[in-house]
Amino acid sequence: MRDYDVECIRCGARYAKDEIVYTCRACGGLLDIKYDYAHVDSDKIVKAPGEGVWKYRALLPFGAETVPVTIQEGNTPLYRCDRLGEALGLRDLWVKHEGLNPSGSFKDRGMTVGVTKAVELGVKGVACASTGNTSASLAIFAAKAGIPCYVLLPKGKVALGKVAQAMMHGAQVFSLLGNFDDALRVVRVLCEEESLYLLNSVNPYRLEGQKTIAFEAAEKLGWQAPDRLILPVGNAGNISAIFKGFQELKTLGITDTIPMMTGIQAVGAKPIVNAFKTGAPEITPEPKPETIASAIRIGNPVNAEKALHAIRSTGGLSESVTDDEITHAQLELARMEGIGVEPASAASLAGLKKLVEQGEIQPDERIVCITTGHLLKDPERVIEICEAPKEVEADVAALRELMK
Ligand code: AN7
């Protein structure tokens, strides 16, 4: 088995690999998986064969004997976006479209690792709270592994496509009378009491899978880190995971730099932005988070401590955007680059635009923007804002009359 430690980021307390624990029992701190980097061969990353998350298993917490629960997640495209870049006044803009994972979001990277760990632990079931994508992905991997899956969704606040996935793949779906933060609070207690394995991003194994976004982005850029990495932030797991991935590449001498980590939230749900801007050491939770980008409608991000460290230690930024700005960015991405994303994903582009206008981002920076989920997950708003299909007789003249 690969050597690693499960360690508290605050007090350094360590936990055994077969212990089910999500936050430090001594101080409540978040946990992290730590490897003995002196014994990781960088060639096993740089020259690894294959593609996707498991290509990087030299930096995953499993030995060679582990058979992963996989649906071929990862290996998403990194698009160079010159049209959009030009419109924004940027010379080197790239978009990594995580919506092209098998379930339609980046969550698959975390779930392949998390559910593989669940199988290794021999748990009787897996569970999560979710704004949608986590539940869809967990349902799929649990189905693949053949283990029971329980998901708690905030009632009326989850996009239809995501609920359909969770239901279709056989999860027991609960519509919770409360918001995401309420659902996470409840499921955390449930998992303790019922010995179910919690697969929200407070689980450090999830983040191990998600850090491979950094590996793939660097690899496609010729093993170089971009100057800036920009992404939407909800529960703040992904920004923490990607930061960790870049840190590891630097530790191993594969890359020289770490990108300025830049996290975007919606104005109605921006506790990380607030803490960043005021310099507060901790976030103040938002009791009533609200945004059209339901995926990031989260008021009390569980990974805030890791995320603030990622942003602050890299000279990064954090900004918030309105629902209208999100929708506009979603349209631009769709129509200028052919990239279809859900609203939360477009927040990253909207934030980028705002930060360029504010002069916070320089035109010649190499920027990788992560679009986290697919357009088809959440098309409701699209149908509202786009021109409706025009009804037409089955007749060429009638059709020509209506064409612009
Ligand atoms: C498309 O599914 O939290 O900051 O329960 O679905 O790592 O939480 C989704 C989050 C961004 C934010 N974009 O990522 C859930 C959930 C999309 C998302 C985020 C989510 P984190």
Residues whose N, C-alpha, C, O or C-beta is under 5 A from the ligand:
A	BS01	AN7	A129 S130 T131 G132 N133 T134 S135 P232 V233 G234 N235 A236 G237 N238 I239 A295 A344 S345 T372 G373
